[in-house]
Amino acid sequence: MEATSRSQKNQVLMPIRKQPFRVTNKIALSFNEEIRVIPHEDILFLEGEGNYTRIYYNEESCHSCNTLKHFVGRLPNYFVRVHRKYLVNLHYVEKILKRDGFTILIQDHHIPIARRSQSEFLKYFEY
């Protein structure tokens, strides 16, 4: 027992290196006097509007002062860019309409699919 306690006395206590904790399943959006924290799974889709992005979630929408490109690498892989203006959450796709090009239906929103993205997009649904 005494040998164990001697070796414990000789040990140097190393400080625990503190890594910054990052919440990876939510995004934080700054507004006038608040910061909204939105879980990824609540986001229906994002719509690019020039240098801004409108984010649709839980029956609401809000603007971000970031471009759509800013969000592409920051959201999980179930968000797919289907058009230069749209990034959609595949979990909320209700229908794919095939008239006048392909259109996605998410709740009451009709989102166009770019021609060059149509075949790739259908692969997500094993079509």
C-alpha positions in Angstrom: 0.0 0.0 0.0 2.8 2.4 0.9 4.5 1.9 -2.5 1.3 3.0 -4.2 1.1 6.1 -2.2 4.8 7.0 -2.9 4.2 6.7 -6.6 1.1 8.8 -6.3 3.1 11.5 -4.5 5.7 11.6 -7.3 3.1 12.1 -10.0 2.8 15.7 -11.3 -0.7 16.9 -11.6 -1.3 18.2 -15.0 -4.0 20.8 -15.6 -6.9 19.7 -17.6 -6.8 21.4 -21.0 -10.1 23.1 -21.5 -11.5 22.8 -25.0 -14.2 25.2 -26.0 -17.5 23.5 -26.2 -19.4 24.1 -29.4 -23.1 23.4 -29.9 -23.1 21.7 -33.3 -26.8 21.0 -33.8 -28.1 24.6 -33.6 -27.4 27.8 -35.4 -27.5 31.2 -33.7 -28.9 34.2 -35.6 -28.4 37.8 -34.5 -31.3 40.2 -34.7 -31.8 43.8 -33.5 -31.9 43.1 -29.7 -31.7 39.3 -29.5 -30.0 36.2 -30.7 -32.3 33.3 -31.8 -30.9 29.8 -31.4 -32.6 27.4 -33.8 -32.1 23.6 -33.8 -31.1 22.3 -37.3 -34.0 19.8 -37.3 -36.5 22.7 -37.0 -35.3 24.4 -40.2 -37.5 23.6 -43.2 -35.4 25.4 -45.8 -33.3 28.5 -46.5 -33.8 30.9 -49.3 -31.0 33.1 -50.6 -31.9 36.8 -51.2 -28.7 38.4 -52.5 -26.4 39.0 -49.5 -29.1 37.9 -47.1 -30.8 34.6 -46.4 -34.3 34.0 -45.2 -34.6 30.9 -42.9 -37.9 29.2 -42.6 -38.6 27.1 -39.5 -41.5 26.1 -37.3 -44.2 28.2 -39.1 -41.9 31.2 -38.9 -39.2 32.8 -40.9 -36.3 35.3 -40.2 -33.6 37.0 -42.1 -29.9 36.5 -41.6 -27.3 38.9 -42.9 -25.2 36.0 -44.2 -25.3 34.6 -47.7 -26.8 31.2 -48.5 -23.2 30.0 -49.2 -22.3 30.7 -45.6 -24.7 28.1 -44.4 -23.9 25.3 -46.9 -20.9 23.9 -45.0 -22.3 24.6 -41.5 -25.5 22.6 -41.7 -25.8 18.7 -41.6 -25.7 16.7 -44.8 -29.5 16.3 -44.9 -29.6 19.9 -46.1 -29.2 19.9 -49.9 -28.8 22.8 -52.3 -31.4 22.2 -55.0 -31.2 25.6 -56.7 -28.9 28.6 -56.5 -31.4 30.2 -54.2 -32.5 27.3 -52.0 -31.1 24.9 -49.5 -33.7 22.4 -48.2 -34.0 20.0 -45.3 -34.7 16.6 -46.8 -36.7 15.5 -43.8 -39.5 18.0 -44.6 -39.9 17.2 -48.3 -43.6 16.2 -48.7 -43.9 16.0 -52.5 -42.0 16.4 -55.7 -44.1 17.8 -58.4 -43.1 17.0 -62.0 -44.9 19.7 -64.0 -43.0 22.5 -65.6 -39.8 21.2 -64.2 -39.4 19.6 -60.8 -40.7 21.5 -57.7 -40.5 20.5 -54.1 -43.4 21.0 -51.7 -42.5 21.7 -48.1 -45.6 22.7 -46.2 -47.2 25.3 -48.4 -44.0 26.4 -50.0 -43.1 25.5 -53.6 -39.3 25.3 -54.2 -37.9 24.8 -57.7 -35.2 22.3 -58.4 -32.6 23.4 -60.9 -32.5 21.2 -64.0 -28.9 20.2 -63.4 -29.8 19.1 -59.8 -32.9 17.0 -60.6 -31.4 13.6 -61.1 -29.0 14.0 -58.2 -31.8 15.1 -55.9 -34.0 12.1 -56.8 -31.2 9.8 -55.7 -31.8 10.8 -52.1 -35.2 9.2 -52.3 -34.0 6.1 -54.2 -36.2 7.0 -57.2 
